[in-house]
Amino acid sequence: REIFLKCKVLEIVDKNDHLSLLSILLLYERSLKEESFFYPYIGILLEQELSSPIFWNGDDLDLLKPFYIYNKTKDIINQRREQYHLLKSNLFDVNRSVFDDEIFTLDNWLWSTYIITSRVFKVDIHSGLVPLADMLNHVE
């Protein structure tokens, strides 16, 4: 989108970092609400239960301490927090008219990166969300 050019996103985020780029774009589209072509699809995504341990509270997450997944989950949470704070200071805060503080939060960043990592389709070098295919893949 042209907004990426205006805010110089590609000067801050590596063009090969598809996770970050798609996560930013997903949150941006979410911030547009009804003005976004993707609003109905994003609404469905927002209704989905988030079952990943990255969303568990501390006590529930501690139940995984004896297992490898505990350290892996903590690493993912820490990596995504770091990534968010870097983007917040270098992109979101600098372009507040584009990146709404109510949408571009740490919790929403975790949601967005989870959605992208769990639902993205890759074809050759291209990555993206494909709503129809996603709905077939994630029927609840």
N, C-alpha and C positions, 0 to 999 in steps of 0.2 A: 504494500500500500504506500501511497505517496506520503503518508504521515511518517513512515520510517525514514524517508529521505529528509523531510523537514526537520526532524529531531536528531538527525545524524546517528541513528541507531547503529548503523554498520561501522561507525567510528569507535563505538564502545563495545559492541558484541561482534565476535568473529562470525563471518558469514557462513562458516561451516558448523557453528553451534546451533543446530536446528532446534534443540530443546529450548534454549533461551529465546530464540527468535519467534518460534511458534507460541511459546508461553506468553510472551509479551503481546503478540498479536491476538491471542485468545482473550487476554484480559482487556485489551483495547476494545475488541468487538463487544465484550461483555459490558464495558462502560458506556457504549453507544445505546444500549437497551433496545427499544423498539426501532431505532434508526438503523440497526445492523441487519443486514440480510440474514445473518446467522442467528438472530434472536430466538426463533423457535427451537433450534437445535441446542443453543446454549442453555435455554430454559430447561430442556430435558436433562442436560448434563448436570445442572445445579440440583436437580431432584434426586440424583443417584446417590445411594449410600456409599460413603467412602470407607472401604474395608481395609485399606492398607494400614500396617502398623505405624506409618509415619503420622497418622492422625490419632493414634491412641494416646490416652493420658499417661502420665508417668508411672502410676501404679500398674496399669495394664501392660505397659511396655516392659516393666521390670519382670513380669512373668516370663519373658523371653530370655532373660539373662543367661541361663544355661546353654542357650543355643546360638549358633553362628548368626542367625538372622538378627539377633539383638544388636550386635556390633555393626552389621551391615546397615540396619535401619538407622542407627545413630549416625553413622557416616553419611548416609543420604540426607538426613535432616540437617546435619551440620554443613554439608556442602551446599544445600539449597538455601540455607540461611545466609551463608557467606555470599553466595551468588546474588541473593535478593538485596543485601545491604550494599553491595557494590553497585548494583543497578539503581538502587534507590538514590544513592548519593551522586552518581554520575549521569543518570538519565531521568528518573522519575521526578526527583526534586527540582531539577534544572528545567523541566518542561511540564510544570504543574497544570498548565492550561490543556494539555493533551492527556496526561497521566493522572487521573483523578485519585486523590489521597484515599477516598473511601473504597476504591476498587483495587488500587495497587498496594495492597497490604501484604504482610508476610503470610498470613493465613491463606489469602487468595493466591499468592504466588505458589504456595505448596499445593493448593488445589489445581492450579493451572498446569504445573509441571507434572503432577500425577495424571491428569487427564491426557496430556500429550504423551507421556511415556507409556501409558496403558492402552491408548487408542490410536496412535499414529500409524499411518500406512506409509510404507516406503516402496518406491518404484524407481529403480536405478539410483540416481543421485537426488531424487525429489522426495520430500516428506510432506505429509499433511494429513489433516483430518478429513475423512470422507463420510459425511453423515449417514447416507443410506447404507453403506457397507458396515459402518459402525453399529447401526441399529440392528442389523442382521447378526452381527457378532456378539452383541451385548444385550440380547433379549432377556428381560426380567419379568 
